[in-house]
């Protein structure tokens, strides 16, 4: 299934000068990973306390995607791959998602149960992706609601909310669609992993 993740090679090409500059200054992949997670948690706390900060979320999600790409490029291109880096990368993504998306439960009309379901299923999609590697397949990033896709949809919702446009119970419809697409993503990642192992 198509996903925004498919655009990653072009996105990485744009980031290449930044990666070289960071490497020259001695910045490591693990430092970038930790910075992205810490900033995500800090903004998540801010969102829960001050709804006006939702205006900051769309550009921050773009920054977070850039940092997520940069840490991987630093690791691969400059010999910084490590077991610790792999753990930090996976755990950091899950923690960041939870921190940034749980505050959506505070939006007027939002059903907290739907938001929590979306966050839990986001965790499950990444878990299934990692489990693919555990059974001998590659780490799966299939859509339709992978990390980049979630960032796009939640960013659009945050922009809508920050502009003061009416939300109400209607906000639960896109949130429910995210839940359904996350379920499909879990199935797709498991299916593709099993197919890869079978082949």
C-alpha positions in Angstrom: 0.0 0.0 0.0 1.3 3.5 -0.8 2.7 5.6 2.0 4.4 9.0 2.5 7.4 6.9 3.6 7.9 6.1 -0.1 9.2 9.7 -0.5 12.0 9.1 2.0 14.9 8.8 -0.6 14.1 12.3 -2.0 13.7 13.7 1.5 17.1 12.3 2.5 18.8 13.8 -0.6 17.6 17.2 0.5 19.1 16.6 4.0 22.5 15.4 2.8 24.3 18.8 3.3 22.9 19.0 6.8 24.1 15.5 7.6 27.6 16.2 6.4 27.7 19.5 8.5 26.6 17.7 11.6 29.1 14.9 11.2 31.9 17.5 10.7 30.9 19.1 14.0 31.0 15.8 15.8 27.3 15.4 16.3 26.4 11.7 16.6 23.3 9.8 15.4 22.4 8.9 19.0 22.5 12.6 20.0 20.1 13.5 17.3 17.8 10.6 18.2 17.7 11.7 21.9 17.2 15.3 21.0 14.2 14.4 18.8 12.6 12.4 21.7 13.3 15.0 24.3 11.9 17.8 22.2 8.8 15.7 21.4 8.1 15.0 25.0 8.6 18.6 25.9 6.2 19.8 23.2 3.7 17.0 24.2 3.6 18.4 27.7 3.1 21.9 26.4 0.3 20.8 24.1 -1.6 19.2 27.0 -1.2 22.4 29.1 -1.7 25.0 26.4 -3.9 24.3 23.3 -2.6 27.3 21.4 0.7 25.4 21.0 -1.1 23.1 18.5 0.0 25.7 15.9 3.6 24.7 16.5 2.9 21.0 16.0 2.8 20.8 12.1 6.2 22.4 11.6 7.6 20.4 14.5 6.4 17.2 13.0 8.3 18.1 9.8 11.4 18.8 11.9 11.0 15.5 13.7 10.8 13.6 10.4 14.0 15.4 9.3 15.7 14.5 12.6 14.6 10.8 12.2 16.1 10.7 8.7 19.3 12.5 9.8 20.1 10.1 12.6 19.8 7.1 10.3 21.9 8.8 7.6 24.6 9.7 10.2 24.6 6.1 11.5 24.9 4.5 8.0 27.2 7.0 6.3 29.6 7.8 9.1 30.0 4.4 10.8 27.8 5.2 13.8 25.6 2.1 13.7 25.2 0.5 17.1 22.9 -1.7 19.1 22.2 1.2 21.4 21.3 3.4 18.5 18.8 0.8 17.2 17.2 0.6 20.6 17.1 4.4 21.0 15.6 4.8 17.5 12.7 2.4 18.0 12.0 3.4 21.6 12.3 7.1 20.8 9.8 6.9 18.0 7.2 5.2 20.2 7.7 7.7 23.1 7.5 10.6 20.7 4.3 9.5 19.1 2.6 9.0 22.4 3.8 12.3 23.7 2.7 14.3 20.6 -0.6 12.6 19.9 -2.2 11.9 23.3 -2.8 15.7 23.8 -5.3 15.5 21.0 -7.7 14.1 23.6 -7.9 17.6 25.1 -9.4 19.1 21.9 -13.0 20.2 22.2 -15.3 17.3 21.3 -12.5 14.7 21.0 -13.2 11.3 22.4 -10.2 10.4 24.5 -10.9 6.7 24.0 -10.4 7.1 20.2 -7.2 9.1 20.7 -5.8 6.5 23.1 -6.8 3.7 20.7 -4.9 5.5 17.9 -1.8 5.9 20.1 -1.8 2.3 21.2 -2.3 1.1 17.6 0.6 3.4 16.5 2.7 1.6 19.0 1.5 -1.8 17.7 2.3 -0.9 14.1 5.9 -0.2 15.1 6.0 -3.4 17.2 4.9 -5.5 14.3 7.4 -3.7 12.1 10.2 -4.7 14.5 8.9 -8.2 15.0 9.3 -8.7 11.2 13.0 -8.5 11.7 12.8 -11.0 14.6 11.3 -13.6 12.3 14.0 -13.1 9.6 12.3 -10.5 7.4 13.4 -6.9 7.0 12.1 -4.2 9.4 8.7 -3.3 7.8 7.6 0.2 7.2 4.5 -0.5 5.1 1.5 1.9 5.1 -1.2 3.0 4.8 -0.6 4.6 8.2 3.1 4.5 8.9 5.0 7.1 11.0 5.2 9.7 8.2 1.5 9.2 7.3 0.5 9.7 11.0 2.6 12.8 11.2 0.8 14.3 8.1 -2.7 13.5 9.4 -2.1 14.6 13.0 -0.3 17.7 11.7 -3.4 18.6 9.5 -5.7 18.1 12.5 -3.4 20.3 14.7 -3.4 23.0 12.0 -7.2 22.9 11.8 -7.5 23.2 15.6 -4.9 26.0 16.0 -6.7 28.1 13.4 -9.8 28.2 15.6 -11.9 26.3 13.0 -14.9 24.4 14.5 -14.1 20.9 15.7 -16.7 19.4 18.0 -17.5 15.7 17.8 -16.6 15.8 14.1 -13.0 15.6 15.0 -13.6 12.0 16.0 -14.2 11.0 12.4 -10.7 11.5 11.1 -9.4 10.0 14.4 -11.5 6.9 13.8 -10.2 6.7 10.3 -6.7 6.8 11.7 -7.6 3.9 14.0 -8.9 1.8 11.1 -5.9 2.6 8.9 -3.6 1.7 11.7 -5.2 -1.7 12.0 -4.8 -2.2 8.3 -1.2 -1.2 8.6 -0.6 -3.8 11.3 -2.1 -6.5 9.1 -0.1 -5.3 6.0 3.2 -5.3 7.9 2.6 -8.8 9.2 1.4 -10.0 5.8 4.4 -8.6 4.0 6.9 -9.9 6.6 5.4 -13.4 6.4 5.5 -13.2 2.6 9.2 -12.1 2.7 10.1 -15.0 5.0 8.2 -17.5 2.9 9.9 -16.4 -0.3 
